[in-house]
Amino acid sequence: MVSNHVIQNSVYYEQFKLGLDETLISKNTFYLLNSLSASFAHSIKYLNEHSGLSYEKIAEKCDISDKQIKAWEKDFSNKIQVKPINILRFCIALSLPPEICDFLFELKGTKLPRNEEGFIYNTIKNRYYSASIFKINDILESAHLKIWE
């Protein structure tokens, strides 16, 4: 299904899009990682605030409610269980490189499963993190996985 609205990218897209010089992507990743906190809540808040997107747009892009994303930001006691796939969807929505996604997994004490589905999601994380939702859905559909709306 093709949407009639314009796709809006986060500011991270320009810093990390595939095709940029690898050295530049590495430097940008390093600087962003050093800007993040050792807290999942603070890191999510920082990424949201600096993305250039509204909560509603982020929620729309990753198909997670803006209320859920805001709850992640307020979870300073780290009690909310966040599925790895939702962290991945958040990262893909913001075009964040795999190192940032892995850092968020680590902060939450989770990771993608070590099964066929998990390996497909890892491929998306590592090779298609700045791809459009349409490209991601093509990959998911070809693997017979649920597409992201």
N, C-alpha and C positions, 0 to 999 in steps of 0.2 A: 504494500500500500504506500503510495507516494503522498506526502503531505504537501499542502498548498502554501505553507508558511516558510519564510526564510530561515535557514539554519543559522543560529547564532553560536559562534565559538567563544570559549573563554580566552582570556589573555594568555593563558598557558599554551594555547594552540600555536601561537606565533613563536614561542620560546622552544617548543619541543616537537614541532611537526616533523614527520618523517621526510627525509630529503634535505634537511638542514645539515650543515657540517657537523660531523660527530663530535668534534672538539667543542663546538659551541653548545650542543645539546648536553654534553658532559659537564661543562662549566655551569650552565643554567641549572642542571639537576643538582650539582653540588651546592650552589647558592640557595636553591629552594629548600633542600634538605636541612641546611644549616639555619634556615629561618623557621623551621618547624620545631615544635615543642616535643618533649618526651611524653606528652599526654595526647591520647587519641582525641579527646574533646577539643583541646586547644589547637591541635593540628587541623582538624576538620574546620574549625572556626576560621583559622588563618587562611586556609585554602579557599573557603567560601568567600570571605571578605575581599580577597585579592584576585578573585576570578574574573571580575568585571560582569558577572551575571547575577541576576536576582535569584533569591531562593526558589521562586516559582519556576524560573527557567532551568535551574540546576535540577530541580525535582522532575520537571518534564523530560529533560534530556536523559536522566538515569532511571526514570520510571519508579521513583521512590518518593513518597510524599514529603513535602517541605516540612511538615510537622515532625516526621521521622528524622530528617536531617538536622533540624533544630534540636531535637532530643539528643542526638549524638553529641552536639556541641555542649550540651549542659550535663553530660554524663561524666562528671569529674571523678566519681567513685568507680568508674569503669564497670558498672553493673549490667548495662544493656548488652545483650548478646547481639552481635551484628554478623550476619552471614557473610562469608567471604565473597560470594557472588555480588552482594550489595556494595561491598567496598570496591570491587572491581568495576561495577557499573558506575559508581561515583567517579572513580578515577578516569574511566573512559569518557564520561560526560564532560570532564574538565580537560581532556587530552593530556593527562599526567603520565609521565614516563614510568616504566615498570619499577624503577628504584623507589619512587614515591609510593606506589601501590604496595610494594613489598614492605616498606617502612610502616605503612598503616596496618598491614596484616600483622606485623611484628608487635606493634603497640596494642593491638586487640588480642594478641595471642592466638591467632588463627592463620589458616592458609587454605589454598584451594585443595580439593581432594586429589589423591594420587590414583585416579582412575581415568578412563577415556575422556569423560566429560571435563574433568579437571585439567587434563592436558590440552584440550581444545581451548578452555578458558585461559590457560597459561600462554598459549600461542597468541590469543587475542591481546592479552596483557603485554606481551613482549614485542609483537610485530605489528599490531594494528591499533595501538593506543591513541593515535590521532586520526584514525579512519572515521568516516561518517557512520551514523547509525545504520544506514542502508547497507554499507559494506559489512559491518558486524552482523547484521541480520542475514545477509547472504551466507556468511560462514556458518552461523548457527543453524540456519535452515538446511544447509547441505549436510550438516552433522546430525540432523533430526533433533535439534534442541530447541527449546522454547525461544522464540525471537523476543527481542526487546522492543517494546512499543515506542 
